[in-house]
Amino acid sequence: MEIYGLKTCDTCRKAIKALPDAQFVDVRAEGVPGDVMKAAHAQFGAALVNTRSTTWRGLSESERADAPEALLAQHPTLMKRPLIAEGSRLYLGWTTDVQAALGV
């Protein structure tokens, strides 16, 4: 299991603490592998982009119009976090539904 997020994100820290056997990948330093990003975009679409972030607010209208995959490649901190990959299944966020699905 991999957790994709930011080491400074409180929500990601909660997920890491609850899933101690998972491998953490800092998207700012390492990015998200292309195949994982493609699968996540196919499953979550535009929900993958955190439109409430300060990074989003700093973008111009033309930048916001880019495809989600292109935006996330340029600005990895825009990704809604955490993105959790367990085998072929993907989970976005750290809601009670995600926690229940992961048995936490």
N, C-alpha and C positions, 0 to 999 in steps of 0.2 A: 504494500500500500504506500502511495506517495501523497504527500500534502504539498500543494503548490501555493505559496503565499509569500508574505513579507515577514522577516524576523522581528520587525518592530510593530507588527499588527497584533493588537490584543486578542482579536477573535482567532487568529491563527495560533497564538500561544495557547489558548484554551483547547483548540483541537489537538495540538501537539501533546499537551498534558494528558488529555483523555485517550489518546491513541499512541502510547509510548513505543510501540513496535513499528510505527510508520516512519518512512524516510521523509525528511523535510527538504524541500527544494525552494530556495529563495529566488523568486522570479526576477528580482532586481539584478542579482548577480549572475544567475545561470539561465534565466528564461524558462519558457515552457517548451518542451519538445514539439516539433511541428505536427506529428501524428496525434498527440494528446490535444493540442490546440484545435486541430481540425475536428476531432471527435467532440470536443467541448462546444465548439461553435455550432456543430450540427445538432447537438442535443439542447443547448441553452439559447442559441441565437444571440440577440442583442442584450439579453439579460446578463451576459458574461461581462459587459462593460458597466462599471460602477459610475453612474452619472451623478452621484452625490459627492464625489471626491474633489479635493482641491485641484488635482491635476486636470480633471474634466472642466472645471470652472475656468481654468487658465487657457483652455484651447479656444482657437478662433472658430467661427461658424463653419468655415471650409474644412478645418481639421476634424470637427465633430461629424461631418458628413461622410468621412472615410468609412470603409468597411470595418467592422469590428476586429477582424483578424489583423488588418493593417495597423489599426490604432494600437492594439495590444502589443504588436511587434515593436512599434516605436516607443510606446509608453507602457511598460509592463505593470506599473503601479495602478493603471486604470482597471485592472482585472478585479472583479468581485472576488472576495476571498473568504475562506480558502477554497481551492479547487482540489477535491480529493479523488484520486484514482485508485480503485480497488479492482484489480483485474481489468475487465472490459467495462465495468460500471463507473460512472462519474457522478459526483455529488458537488453541488455548488452552495457555499455558505455553511454556516454552523447553526442551523435551525434545529428545533426539537425533532422535526421530521427526519433530517439527515442523521442526527444522533441516534434516533430509534432504528433507522435502517442499518446503521453500523453497529448496533448492539451496545451503545454506550449508555 
